[in-house]
Structures are given as structure tokens and as C-alpha cells.
């Protein structure tokens, strides 16, 4: 087993800067979502549905994995998003046990606005948001 090398001051500075930039972006994202009248978690749900690889829908289990949340918590989040007209559930035609979560028109519109803001914010962080290169 390799013993990790001892971190020095520049390593801590790099880690601190990385966490700072991550938190700044996260805070920006929270405010942007709230300004659209949704919660940050609702934004992430919409993003993960639209951004799911290979299709424009996702299952509850897939969304739970993407959100790193418990299945029952994601079900409650989906229920709140349904009530807000952001998403809808549809039973899979291939596997009747599977429930797909899809964006409604309102969800698409809110997501499009927020994604454009996030993309611009990410571009403004170029160079400042670097992953630390720490040898272990």
C-alpha cells in the first residue's frame, strides 16, 4: 500500500480555491433557480431528465442515482414537480413496471432559461475553476 505524500501549503491553497469556486457556482445556481420560482433540487431534476444519456426521459431510480438521493425522496420531488407542471410520469410501453419521468412544456422552458444562465456562468469561471492536481 502506498503512503500518500504529505500535502504542503500550495496543495491546501489549490484545494481551498477549488472548493471556493465550486461553492460560488453552486450559490449562483441556487439563486438562479429561486429567481425562476423553483428550488435548486427541482432544477437539478429537470437537468438530469433532459441530460440523461441517449434519451429525453429517465426513471426514478436513474434520477435517484444522478441526484445521489434516496428513491423515496426523489418520488416526493417528482410529485412536487408534477404539481408545478414541470414534469409528468408515463408508464413504459416496453416494461409496464417502469415509470418514465418526462419534461412538460413548462419544465422545458424553465430549464432552457436556467441552462443558458448556467452555461454563461461556467464560461465566466474558465481558468478559475480548475481541478487540483494532487499526487497521492
C-alpha positions as CSV (number, residue, x, y, z in Angstrom):
1,X,0.0,0.0,0.0
2,X,1.3,3.4,-1.0
3,X,1.5,6.1,1.7
4,X,0.0,9.3,0.4
5,X,2.5,12.2,0.2
6,X,2.2,14.9,2.8
7,X,0.3,17.9,1.5
8,X,2.0,21.3,1.5
9,X,0.7,24.9,1.6
10,X,0.2,25.2,-2.2
11,X,-1.9,21.9,-2.1
12,X,-4.1,23.4,0.5
13,X,-4.4,26.6,-1.4
14,X,-5.4,24.8,-4.5
15,X,-8.0,22.7,-2.7
16,X,-9.4,25.8,-1.0
17,X,-9.7,27.6,-4.3
18,X,-11.4,24.7,-5.9
19,X,-13.9,24.4,-3.1
20,X,-14.5,28.2,-3.2
21,X,-15.2,28.2,-6.9
22,X,-17.4,25.2,-6.6
23,X,-19.4,26.9,-3.8
24,X,-19.7,30.1,-5.8
25,X,-21.1,28.3,-8.7
26,X,-23.5,26.3,-6.5
27,X,-24.7,29.5,-4.9
28,X,-25.2,31.1,-8.3
29,X,-27.2,28.1,-9.3
30,X,-29.4,28.2,-6.2
31,X,-30.2,31.9,-6.7
32,X,-30.9,31.4,-10.4
33,X,-33.4,28.5,-9.7
34,X,-35.1,30.5,-7.0
35,X,-35.4,33.5,-9.3
36,X,-37.3,31.2,-11.7
37,X,-39.7,30.2,-8.9
38,X,-38.3,26.6,-8.4
39,X,-36.0,25.0,-5.9
40,X,-32.4,24.1,-6.7
41,X,-33.3,20.4,-6.5
42,X,-36.1,20.9,-8.9
43,X,-33.7,22.5,-11.4
44,X,-31.3,19.5,-11.0
45,X,-34.2,17.1,-11.6
46,X,-35.1,18.9,-14.8
47,X,-31.5,19.0,-15.9
48,X,-30.9,15.3,-15.2
49,X,-34.1,14.3,-17.1
50,X,-33.1,16.4,-20.2
51,X,-29.5,15.5,-19.9
52,X,-29.9,11.7,-19.4
53,X,-27.6,10.0,-21.9
54,X,-29.4,8.8,-25.1
55,X,-32.9,10.0,-24.3
56,X,-35.1,12.8,-23.0
57,X,-36.6,10.9,-20.1
58,X,-35.3,9.0,-17.0
59,X,-36.6,6.5,-14.5
60,X,-37.0,7.3,-10.8
61,X,-34.0,5.0,-10.0
62,X,-31.8,6.7,-12.6
63,X,-32.7,10.1,-11.2
64,X,-32.0,9.0,-7.7
65,X,-28.6,7.9,-8.8
66,X,-27.9,11.2,-10.6
67,X,-29.1,13.2,-7.6
68,X,-27.4,11.0,-5.1
69,X,-30.6,10.8,-3.2
70,X,-32.9,8.1,-1.8
71,X,-35.6,6.7,-4.1
72,X,-38.5,7.8,-1.8
73,X,-37.1,11.4,-1.7
74,X,-36.9,11.6,-5.5
75,X,-40.5,10.3,-5.7
76,X,-41.6,13.2,-3.5
77,X,-39.6,15.6,-5.6
78,X,-41.2,14.3,-8.8
79,X,-44.6,14.7,-7.2
80,X,-43.9,18.3,-6.4
81,X,-42.6,19.0,-9.9
82,X,-45.7,17.3,-11.3
83,X,-47.9,19.6,-9.2
84,X,-46.0,22.6,-10.6
85,X,-46.5,21.5,-14.2
86,X,-42.8,20.8,-14.8
87,X,-42.8,17.0,-15.4
88,X,-45.1,14.1,-15.9
89,X,-44.9,10.4,-15.3
90,X,-45.6,7.9,-18.0
91,X,-45.7,4.1,-17.8
92,X,-43.2,2.4,-20.1
93,X,-44.7,0.6,-23.1
94,X,-41.9,-1.9,-23.1
95,X,-41.9,-2.7,-19.4
96,X,-45.2,-1.8,-17.6
97,X,-43.4,-1.8,-14.2
98,X,-41.1,1.0,-15.3
99,X,-42.2,4.6,-14.9
100,X,-40.6,7.3,-17.1
101,X,-40.3,10.8,-16.0
102,X,-40.5,13.4,-18.8
103,X,-40.4,17.2,-19.0
104,X,-43.6,19.1,-19.6
105,X,-43.5,22.2,-21.8
106,X,-43.2,24.5,-18.7
107,X,-40.3,22.4,-17.5
108,X,-38.6,22.6,-20.8
109,X,-39.0,26.4,-20.8
110,X,-37.7,26.9,-17.3
111,X,-34.8,24.5,-17.9
112,X,-33.8,26.3,-21.2
113,X,-33.6,29.6,-19.4
114,X,-31.6,28.2,-16.4
115,X,-29.3,26.2,-18.6
116,X,-28.4,29.2,-20.6
117,X,-27.6,31.2,-17.5
118,X,-25.5,28.3,-16.1
119,X,-23.6,27.9,-19.3
120,X,-22.7,31.6,-19.3
121,X,-21.7,31.4,-15.6
122,X,-19.4,28.4,-16.3
123,X,-17.8,30.3,-19.2
124,X,-17.1,33.2,-16.8
125,X,-15.3,30.9,-14.5
126,X,-12.9,29.5,-17.1
127,X,-9.4,29.4,-15.6
128,X,-10.6,29.9,-12.1
129,X,-12.4,26.6,-11.7
130,X,-9.5,24.1,-12.0
131,X,-9.4,20.6,-10.6
132,X,-6.5,20.4,-8.2
133,X,-3.6,18.2,-9.4
134,X,-2.5,16.5,-6.2
135,X,-0.3,13.4,-6.3
136,X,-1.4,10.8,-3.9
